[in-house]
Amino acid sequence: MSYVLRSYLKWVIAVCWSITYASSGAYGYMDSQDLLGSPINPDRYKAACPEYAHYAMNPHRPLSGGPLALPYQRPSSQCRTFSSPAVERVIEDVIAQMEDKDLARIFQNAFPNTLDTTIRWHVDGSGKKPTKAHGSRHATHGHWEGAQSFIVTGDINAEWLRDSTNQLVQYQALAKKDKKLEKLILGAINTQVEYVIESPYCNAFQPPPPSGEPPTSNGQDDLVHPAYEPSRVFECKYELDSLAHFLALGNKFHKSTGSKDFLHPRWYAAVETVIGVLDEQSKPTFDLDSGRYRRNEYSFQRRTVSGTETLNLGGIGNPINNGTGMVRSAFRPSDDATILGFFIPGNAMMAVELKRTAELVKSAGKANLAKTLQAKGEAIEKGVWEHGVINHKRYGDVFAFEVDGYGSAILMDDANIPSLLALPLLGFVDAENDVYQNTRKMILEKAGNPYFLDGRAFSGIGGPHIGLTYAWPLSRLVQAMTSQDDKEITDALHAVRSSSRLGLVHESINVEQITDYTRSWFAWANSVFAQTILDVAARKPHLLFGKGAKPYIIE
């Protein structure tokens, strides 16, 4: 199908949906029922709310006052899955100051998108905390107790550890001011705890059993070891960064609120489970003493025609060497298989989060656990610097994307986070670090990164997940947050603005056709857009608010 025809069909569908839902009034900028003064039955109202996956595909009024006339894509207040007065105040404060009304409209839609649309189940625990566990670290005492939150990625009814953690980042600073929001994030930690304990090698999960929500199939034919329960797990791709994101969620929550309410026996059991995975996945392919092949604990095979969706060599992947200090990752944060098992951005993130977790548990009186976590974090960090830095004849010393410990390296970057471009955001290096700057130059141009895509309509980093003509707005947002250059930041924001014609940020954009995109509703991307606007508002407020503007910082 041609780009023109595809774009035309999308426009026709958008018009049809707009007409349908404009007449239904289920979603909209104003609640007609409220205006009429009639009482609202919340359950009946919610039952009438259309699926947001469809709603997000269509433009809705009122339109922004900017030249792009971007639509208002928030659900009616009765159709939102969670609400926070603190979040609403930030929206009002920021958009009132923003000079670019199209950027303001995207922020207005994107900042609350996770709360508006993806909180499929939440209970505050009614004051209950998981009870103390005795004996085995996997004891079921406290199982699914306390606050719980099931947060889907958007148009897929499943929770990714990585996505859900990133979807909540922009709310963490507000949690101390809004107890409901604090409970939501606490619930997200507790839910991830149960996922990690039960299936630590898996990346995406079904609704928690207590939610009563039915599981869904991913439609794939997978053979995975260790085996998992399909009613609990949506997909079981072992991605090192998923476990790092679990640790990051708690670390950020504690930093923002000072709360240690999540430091209960079930959380400690989850941390011990993470340590067990790191120990297993640090082992080489061949036994150090005998030199004989040693089968990895994790294997994954999928019946597929796409090589990036499965592991070679019978589901094991390519060999990794001994003595690097790093940890194998079978898949990347894009859910594509790694080529060489030591995925550098994932190892960098894990090193940072292990050391942060060590500080946290030390403050809670767990000195021995803190020593273990600190040692592992330092070993991984050392491994990244010793084995993950490659001398490039054109760019000098740069971070590789993947290595195997034998001397082989993959030089590229992918848009998904963690990425090489995002290393300063992860806390692994300062943005002015020479190796990072060399790497940044390499991955932001076609000569250095095969997945840097530059077309007539859009440019940015893509990856093998979608294809060689689709770049991800995520990469432009990360580019903005890791830059001090006003023009580079402005260009990145304008590129994302121009590609967000439906008022929301898409997964990827065809670099030759701006209206050809994947995923109209992708909450992670919307969250990163909001994080970028808040970052620029704090660091370079004049770019958003005009000359002489004061920094806007959530405190």
SVG drawing of the C-alpha trace seen along z (x, -y; Angstrom):
<svg xmlns="http://www.w3.org/2000/svg" viewBox="-31 -39 73 69">
<polyline fill="none" stroke="black" stroke-width="0.4" points="0.0,0.0 1.4,-3.4 2.2,-6.0 -0.4,-8.4 -3.2,-5.8 -2.3,-4.7 -2.4,-8.3 -5.7,-8.9 -7.2,-5.8 -6.0,-6.9 -7.6,-10.3 -10.9,-8.7 -10.9,-6.5 -10.1,-9.5 -13.1,-11.5 -15.5,-8.6 -14.4,-8.0 -14.6,-11.7 -18.2,-11.9 -19.1,-8.8 -17.7,-9.9 -18.6,-13.5 -22.2,-12.4 -21.9,-9.9 -20.3,-12.4 -18.5,-9.6 -15.2,-11.4 -14.7,-15.1 -13.4,-18.4 -16.5,-19.1 -19.0,-16.8 -22.4,-17.4 -24.1,-15.6 -22.5,-18.0 -23.8,-20.9 -27.3,-19.6 -27.2,-19.2 -28.3,-15.6 -26.8,-13.1 -24.1,-10.8 -23.9,-7.1 -20.1,-6.5 -20.4,-2.8 -22.9,-3.4 -20.8,-6.3 -17.6,-4.3 -19.3,-1.5 -20.1,-3.9 -16.5,-5.1 -15.0,-3.9 -11.7,-2.1 -8.9,-4.7 -7.0,-2.8 -9.7,-3.9 -10.2,-7.3 -6.5,-8.2 -6.5,-7.6 -8.9,-10.5 -8.6,-14.3 -10.9,-15.9 -11.8,-19.5 -11.0,-22.0 -7.9,-22.5 -4.8,-24.2 -4.1,-27.8 -0.9,-27.0 -0.4,-26.6 -0.8,-22.8 -4.2,-23.1 -3.5,-20.0 -6.4,-18.1 -7.3,-17.7 -7.0,-14.0 -7.7,-13.6 -10.7,-11.5 -13.7,-13.0 -13.0,-13.2 -15.5,-10.3 -13.6,-8.1 -10.1,-8.6 -8.5,-5.7 -6.9,-7.8 -6.8,-11.5 -4.4,-13.7 -5.0,-17.4 -1.2,-17.8 -0.9,-16.7 -3.6,-19.0 -1.9,-22.0 1.3,-21.3 -0.5,-21.1 -2.1,-24.5 1.1,-26.1 3.2,-24.9 0.8,-25.4 -0.1,-28.9 3.6,-29.9 4.4,-28.0 4.7,-30.2 4.3,-27.4 0.7,-26.4 1.1,-23.2 3.9,-22.0 1.6,-23.1 -1.2,-21.0 1.0,-17.9 2.1,-18.4 -1.5,-18.8 -2.3,-15.5 0.9,-13.6 1.7,-14.5 -1.4,-12.9 -1.7,-10.2 -0.6,-7.3 -3.0,-8.4 -5.8,-9.1 -5.7,-5.8 -3.4,-3.1 -4.2,-2.4 -6.3,0.7 -6.4,1.8 -5.4,0.1 -6.1,0.7 -4.6,-1.4 -4.3,1.5 -6.5,-0.2 -3.6,-0.5 -2.5,3.1 1.2,4.0 2.6,7.3 3.0,9.5 6.5,10.7 7.8,13.8 9.7,16.5 11.9,19.2 12.2,19.3 12.7,16.0 9.8,17.1 7.4,17.6 3.9,16.5 3.3,14.5 2.2,11.1 1.5,12.3 -0.4,9.5 -1.0,7.6 -0.9,3.9 -1.3,1.3 -1.3,2.7 -1.3,1.1 -1.5,2.7 -0.3,0.2 -0.5,1.2 1.7,-0.1 -1.1,-1.6 -2.7,0.3 -1.6,3.7 -3.3,4.9 -0.1,6.0 2.4,4.4 6.0,4.2 8.4,3.6 10.4,1.1 7.4,-0.8 5.5,-1.1 8.5,-2.4 9.1,-5.0 5.5,-5.9 5.5,-7.0 8.8,-9.0 7.1,-12.4 4.8,-11.8 7.4,-10.8 8.3,-14.3 4.6,-15.0 4.0,-11.9 4.9,-13.6 2.3,-16.2 -0.5,-13.8 -1.1,-10.8 -3.3,-9.1 -0.4,-9.4 2.0,-8.1 -0.2,-5.1 -0.4,-4.5 3.4,-4.4 3.7,-2.3 1.2,0.1 3.2,0.2 6.3,1.3 4.4,4.0 2.9,5.3 6.3,5.5 7.6,7.3 5.2,10.1 6.0,10.3 9.8,10.5 9.5,13.1 7.3,15.4 8.9,15.0 12.2,13.0 13.2,13.8 10.0,12.3 9.4,8.8 5.7,8.3 2.8,9.5 -0.9,10.3 -3.3,8.6 -2.7,9.6 -5.0,12.5 -6.7,10.3 -7.7,7.8 -10.3,10.1 -9.1,8.9 -8.9,11.7 -5.5,12.5 -4.9,12.1 -2.7,14.1 0.2,12.5 -0.5,14.9 3.0,16.3 4.3,19.8 7.2,19.7 9.4,22.4 11.0,20.9 13.0,22.1 12.4,21.6 8.7,22.3 6.1,19.8 2.4,19.6 0.7,18.0 -2.2,16.7 0.4,14.6 2.9,13.8 2.2,12.0 5.7,12.4 8.9,13.9 11.9,12.3 14.8,11.9 15.9,8.3 18.4,7.2 17.1,3.7 13.6,4.9 15.1,5.9 17.1,2.7 13.8,0.8 12.3,2.7 15.1,1.4 14.8,-2.0 11.1,-2.4 11.8,-1.9 14.9,-4.0 13.2,-6.9 10.2,-6.6 12.4,-6.7 14.4,-9.7 11.2,-11.6 9.2,-10.8 11.6,-9.5 9.2,-6.6 10.4,-3.1 7.0,-1.6 7.9,0.8 10.9,2.2 8.9,5.3 9.9,9.0 8.3,9.5 10.4,6.6 13.6,8.1 12.7,11.5 12.4,9.8 15.8,8.2 17.3,11.5 15.6,13.0 17.3,10.3 20.7,11.2 20.1,14.8 19.4,13.9 22.5,11.7 24.7,14.5 23.4,17.0 23.6,14.7 27.2,13.6 28.5,17.1 30.3,17.8 29.1,20.1 32.0,22.5 33.0,23.8 36.1,22.0 37.9,25.1 36.9,27.8 36.3,25.6 33.1,27.6 29.9,26.1 27.6,25.1 23.9,24.6 22.4,21.3 19.6,21.3 17.5,19.2 16.5,20.2 14.0,18.8 12.7,20.0 9.8,18.5 8.2,19.9 8.7,16.8 10.0,15.5 11.8,12.6 15.3,13.3 15.1,10.5 12.2,12.3 14.1,15.4 17.5,16.6 19.9,18.6 21.7,21.8 18.6,23.5 17.4,20.6 20.7,19.9 22.2,17.1 25.8,16.4 28.6,17.4 29.9,14.9 33.3,15.0 34.4,15.2 35.8,12.5 34.1,9.4 32.1,8.6 29.1,7.9 25.7,9.7 24.2,11.3 20.9,9.9 19.1,12.1 16.9,9.3 17.2,5.5 14.7,3.0 13.1,2.9 12.2,6.6 14.6,7.6 17.2,10.3 20.7,9.2 23.5,10.3 26.2,10.2 25.0,11.0 26.6,8.2 24.2,5.3 26.1,2.2 23.2,-0.2 21.5,2.4 24.6,3.2 25.3,-0.5 21.8,-1.0 22.0,2.1 25.3,0.9 23.8,-2.4 20.6,-1.0 22.4,1.7 24.6,-0.9 21.5,-3.1 19.7,-0.2 22.8,0.6 22.5,-2.9 18.8,-2.4 19.0,0.9 22.1,-0.2 20.0,-3.1 17.4,-0.4 20.0,1.5 20.7,4.3 24.5,3.9 25.3,7.3 22.8,7.0 24.1,3.5 27.7,4.9 26.5,7.5 24.6,5.0 27.4,2.5 30.0,5.1 27.9,6.3 27.3,2.8 31.0,1.9 31.9,5.1 29.5,4.4 30.5,0.8 34.2,1.8 33.3,4.3 31.5,1.7 34.5,-0.6 37.0,2.2 35.2,4.3 32.5,1.9 34.7,-0.9 36.1,-0.5 38.6,-2.6 37.0,-3.8 39.3,-5.0 37.0,-7.9 35.4,-8.8 38.0,-7.7 37.0,-5.9 33.3,-5.1 30.8,-2.9 29.8,0.2 26.2,1.3 26.9,4.9 30.1,7.0 30.8,10.7 34.0,10.5 36.0,12.1 36.7,8.9 33.7,8.7 31.5,5.5 28.3,4.1 28.6,0.4 25.1,-1.2 22.3,-2.6 18.6,-1.9 16.0,-4.4 14.6,-2.5 15.7,-3.3 18.2,-2.4 20.3,-3.4 23.8,-4.7 22.4,-8.1 20.6,-8.0 23.6,-7.1 23.7,-10.5 20.0,-10.2 20.6,-6.8 23.3,-8.3 26.1,-6.3 28.2,-9.2 28.2,-12.9 27.0,-14.3 30.3,-16.1 32.3,-12.9 34.7,-12.5 33.8,-8.9 30.1,-9.7 30.5,-12.8 32.4,-10.7 29.7,-8.1 27.0,-10.7 28.6,-12.1 28.8,-8.6 25.2,-7.5 23.6,-10.7 24.9,-10.5 24.4,-8.0 28.2,-7.4 28.4,-6.0 25.1,-4.4 23.3,-2.2 20.0,-2.9 20.2,-6.7 17.6,-7.4 17.3,-10.7 14.5,-11.4 12.5,-14.2 10.0,-14.3 11.7,-13.2 15.0,-12.0 16.2,-10.2 17.4,-6.9 15.3,-3.8 16.1,-0.2 15.4,3.3 12.1,3.6 10.1,1.5 12.3,1.3 14.8,-0.9 12.4,-3.7 10.9,-4.4 12.7,-6.5 11.4,-6.9 10.5,-10.2 11.9,-8.8 15.4,-9.3 14.8,-13.0 13.5,-13.5 16.5,-11.9 18.7,-13.9 17.1,-17.1 17.5,-16.0 21.2,-15.2 22.1,-18.5 23.1,-21.9 22.8,-23.4 19.7,-25.6 19.3,-25.0 19.7,-21.2 17.1,-21.1 14.7,-23.3 15.1,-21.3 14.4,-18.1 11.2,-19.5 10.0,-20.9 10.6,-17.5 8.5,-15.7 5.9,-18.4 5.6,-18.1 5.3,-14.3 2.5,-14.4 -0.4,-15.4 -2.9,-13.6 -1.7,-15.5 0.1,-12.4 3.6,-11.0 3.8,-7.9 6.1,-4.9 7.8,-5.5 7.5,-7.8 8.2,-7.1 11.1,-9.4 9.7,-10.0 6.0,-10.5 5.2,-12.4 1.6,-11.0 2.7,-7.4 3.3,-6.2 3.1,-3.2 0.9,-3.1 -1.4,-6.1 -1.4,-5.3 2.0,-4.6 2.0,-5.9 5.8,-5.5 6.5,-7.9 4.0,-10.4 5.6,-10.2 9.1,-10.8 7.7,-13.9 6.4,-15.2 9.7,-14.5 11.5,-16.4 9.3,-19.5 9.8,-19.5 13.5,-19.0 13.8,-21.9 11.5,-24.1 14.0,-23.6 17.3,-23.9 16.4,-26.2 13.1,-27.9 13.6,-30.6 13.2,-28.0 9.6,-27.3 8.5,-30.4 10.4,-33.2 13.3,-35.5 13.9,-36.1 11.7,-33.3 12.4,-31.7 13.1,-27.9 10.0,-25.8 10.9,-23.1 8.6,-20.7 9.6,-20.7"/>
</svg>
